[in-house]
Amino acid sequence: MRSRALQLLRPLRASAPSSQIPSFTRAASTSTTAAAKPKPATQWKPKARTTTTAAAAPSSKPLPVTDTSTNPVDPQAAISSGPDVSEIDPSLSAAIPTPSFAASLGASNPSAPGAGDKINWASSFHGLSTIPFPPETAAVLMKPLDPRDVEIKPDGIIYLPEIKYRRILNQAFGPGGWGLAPRGELVIAEKLVTREYALVVHGRFVSEARGECGYFSEETIPTAGEGCKSNALMRCCKDLGIASELWDPRYIREFKKTHAHEVWVEHVVNKKRRQVWKLKDADVAYPYKEVKSSPARA
């Protein structure tokens, strides 16, 4: 039986084609290749091309921005400007003068010393007597004094308060259109400080004066320095015609005769009496009080 079974198997082996075995191997290799296909480089290349195209796209957009050197972007341009003075108060806008004469100064003499450069106002006289102020400015500066603005000291000296000088300058040249420039250091003498100042209006030298003020102790020297500046401002304004009446002896006599008088006062603490000048419509300031007669003589 066994030999017969072997005989039946031999013809089957002989008749089986030799290509059947390799066909199984090819199928296996094909299946192996198909299984390895998810990791080929061909599937990564499209991603690289897509990434390259996406990265190259922005490079073509910055073309308008390359012009920033010739057309810089101003961050302040995005900030909206506030309302003009004329929109808020037309009367105030009309009262503030425009520095037209300062513009004409630069236009008339562009090659003047210091034009366009930094000016050292400690020594410069730039713009002195270059061009006169316009008539409307001169009218403000030389306007006659109102007697109600004038004050008198106990010793009989009449004066205009410093704030009145500043108001006249602001009305004539505009706030910020003028300033005092120191021409030297503060000189400290015995019980007196002095310093020289220049009045500068719209970038031109106008006047120069030395201010002085007394002091009582070293602690009061800074305060005396401010008083020195105020005194220099008053003297500089004399060249502009501001309160020029205060330097006229005739006006001084007429003012004291009309608006002031001399009275006797008594100190409320030590009871000492003295004569002082005061305005007719003003009261005697503390620590004095007005009395009707002079002190009794022994």
WOBELQUI-V551665 format. One record per backbone hydrogen bond with DSSP energy under -0.5 kcal/mol. CO is the residue of the C=O (numbers start at 1). NH is the residue of the N-H. E is the energy in kcal/mol with one decimal. If there is no record, write none. Layout:
# WOBELQUI-V551665
co=CO nh=NH e=E
co=CO nh=NH e=E
This chain:
# WOBELQUI-V551665
co=1 nh=5 e=-1.9
co=2 nh=6 e=-1.9
co=3 nh=7 e=-1.6
co=4 nh=8 e=-1.6
co=5 nh=9 e=-1.5
co=6 nh=10 e=-1.7
co=7 nh=11 e=-1.0
co=8 nh=12 e=-0.7
co=9 nh=13 e=-1.9
co=10 nh=14 e=-2.4
co=11 nh=15 e=-2.5
co=12 nh=16 e=-1.2
co=17 nh=20 e=-1.1
co=18 nh=22 e=-0.7
co=19 nh=23 e=-1.5
co=20 nh=24 e=-1.0
co=21 nh=24 e=-0.6
co=21 nh=25 e=-1.5
co=22 nh=26 e=-3.0
co=23 nh=27 e=-2.0
co=24 nh=28 e=-2.0
co=25 nh=29 e=-2.6
co=26 nh=30 e=-2.8
co=27 nh=31 e=-2.4
co=28 nh=32 e=-2.2
co=29 nh=33 e=-2.3
co=30 nh=34 e=-2.4
co=31 nh=35 e=-1.8
co=32 nh=36 e=-1.5
co=33 nh=37 e=-0.9
co=36 nh=39 e=-1.5
co=37 nh=40 e=-1.7
co=40 nh=43 e=-0.6
co=41 nh=44 e=-0.7
co=41 nh=45 e=-1.6
co=42 nh=46 e=-0.7
co=44 nh=48 e=-2.1
co=45 nh=49 e=-2.5
co=46 nh=50 e=-2.6
co=47 nh=51 e=-2.6
co=48 nh=52 e=-2.4
co=49 nh=53 e=-2.3
co=50 nh=54 e=-2.2
co=51 nh=55 e=-2.2
co=52 nh=56 e=-1.9
co=53 nh=57 e=-1.2
co=54 nh=58 e=-0.8
co=55 nh=59 e=-0.5
co=56 nh=60 e=-0.7
co=57 nh=60 e=-1.2
co=57 nh=61 e=-0.5
co=58 nh=61 e=-1.0
co=58 nh=62 e=-1.1
co=60 nh=63 e=-0.6
co=61 nh=64 e=-0.9
co=62 nh=65 e=-0.7
co=62 nh=66 e=-1.1
co=63 nh=66 e=-0.7
co=64 nh=67 e=-0.9
co=65 nh=68 e=-1.4
co=67 nh=70 e=-0.6
co=67 nh=71 e=-2.1
co=72 nh=74 e=-0.6
co=73 nh=75 e=-0.6
co=74 nh=77 e=-1.5
co=75 nh=78 e=-0.9
co=76 nh=79 e=-1.1
co=78 nh=80 e=-0.5
co=84 nh=87 e=-0.6
co=84 nh=88 e=-1.3
co=85 nh=89 e=-2.9
co=89 nh=93 e=-2.1
co=90 nh=94 e=-2.1
co=91 nh=95 e=-1.3
co=92 nh=96 e=-1.4
co=95 nh=97 e=-0.6
co=98 nh=100 e=-2.7
co=99 nh=103 e=-1.5
co=100 nh=104 e=-2.3
co=101 nh=105 e=-1.7
co=102 nh=106 e=-1.7
co=103 nh=107 e=-2.1
co=104 nh=108 e=-2.6
co=105 nh=109 e=-1.5
co=109 nh=112 e=-1.4
co=112 nh=115 e=-2.5
co=114 nh=117 e=-1.3
co=119 nh=121 e=-1.1
co=120 nh=123 e=-1.7
co=120 nh=124 e=-2.3
co=125 nh=128 e=-1.8
co=126 nh=205 e=-3.6
co=127 nh=130 e=-1.5
co=134 nh=137 e=-0.5
co=134 nh=138 e=-2.3
co=135 nh=139 e=-2.1
co=136 nh=140 e=-1.2
co=137 nh=141 e=-2.2
co=138 nh=142 e=-2.4
co=140 nh=143 e=-0.8
co=145 nh=147 e=-0.6
co=146 nh=149 e=-2.5
co=146 nh=150 e=-0.6
co=147 nh=150 e=-0.7
co=149 nh=161 e=-0.6
co=151 nh=159 e=-2.4
co=153 nh=156 e=-2.3
co=154 nh=277 e=-1.6
co=157 nh=153 e=-2.8
co=159 nh=151 e=-2.9
co=161 nh=164 e=-1.2
co=161 nh=165 e=-1.0
co=162 nh=166 e=-1.9
co=163 nh=167 e=-2.0
co=164 nh=168 e=-2.0
co=165 nh=169 e=-2.3
co=166 nh=170 e=-2.4
co=167 nh=171 e=-2.2
co=168 nh=172 e=-2.0
co=169 nh=173 e=-2.9
co=169 nh=174 e=-0.5
co=170 nh=174 e=-1.5
co=174 nh=177 e=-2.3
co=177 nh=202 e=-2.5
co=179 nh=181 e=-0.5
co=179 nh=200 e=-3.0
co=180 nh=182 e=-0.5
co=181 nh=198 e=-2.6
co=186 nh=188 e=-0.6
co=187 nh=189 e=-0.7
co=187 nh=194 e=-2.3
co=189 nh=191 e=-0.8
co=189 nh=192 e=-0.9
co=191 nh=215 e=-1.0
co=192 nh=189 e=-3.4
co=193 nh=213 e=-2.1
co=194 nh=187 e=-3.1
co=195 nh=211 e=-2.8
co=196 nh=183 e=-3.0
co=196 nh=184 e=-0.5
co=197 nh=209 e=-2.4
co=198 nh=181 e=-3.0
co=198 nh=200 e=-0.6
co=199 nh=206 e=-2.4
co=199 nh=207 e=-1.3
co=200 nh=179 e=-1.9
co=201 nh=204 e=-1.2
co=204 nh=201 e=-2.5
co=207 nh=199 e=-2.9
co=209 nh=197 e=-2.9
co=209 nh=211 e=-0.6
co=211 nh=195 e=-1.9
co=213 nh=193 e=-2.6
co=217 nh=220 e=-1.2
co=218 nh=221 e=-1.3
co=220 nh=224 e=-2.2
co=221 nh=225 e=-2.1
co=222 nh=226 e=-1.5
co=223 nh=227 e=-2.0
co=224 nh=228 e=-2.0
co=225 nh=229 e=-1.5
co=226 nh=230 e=-2.0
co=227 nh=231 e=-2.1
co=228 nh=232 e=-1.9
co=229 nh=233 e=-2.1
co=230 nh=234 e=-2.0
co=231 nh=235 e=-1.7
co=232 nh=236 e=-2.4
co=233 nh=237 e=-2.1
co=234 nh=238 e=-0.6
co=235 nh=239 e=-0.5
co=236 nh=239 e=-1.1
co=236 nh=240 e=-0.5
co=237 nh=240 e=-0.6
co=237 nh=242 e=-1.9
co=238 nh=241 e=-0.9
co=241 nh=244 e=-1.0
co=243 nh=246 e=-1.3
co=244 nh=247 e=-1.6
co=245 nh=248 e=-1.9
co=247 nh=249 e=-0.7
co=248 nh=252 e=-2.1
co=249 nh=253 e=-2.2
co=250 nh=254 e=-2.3
co=251 nh=255 e=-2.6
co=252 nh=256 e=-2.3
co=253 nh=257 e=-1.9
co=254 nh=258 e=-1.9
co=255 nh=259 e=-3.3
co=255 nh=260 e=-0.5
co=256 nh=260 e=-0.8
co=259 nh=280 e=-2.2
co=261 nh=278 e=-2.0
co=263 nh=276 e=-2.5
co=264 nh=291 e=-2.4
co=265 nh=274 e=-2.2
co=266 nh=289 e=-1.7
co=267 nh=271 e=-1.3
co=272 nh=267 e=-3.1
co=274 nh=265 e=-3.0
co=276 nh=263 e=-2.8
co=278 nh=261 e=-2.2
co=279 nh=282 e=-1.5
co=285 nh=288 e=-1.8
co=287 nh=268 e=-2.7
co=289 nh=266 e=-2.8
co=291 nh=264 e=-0.6
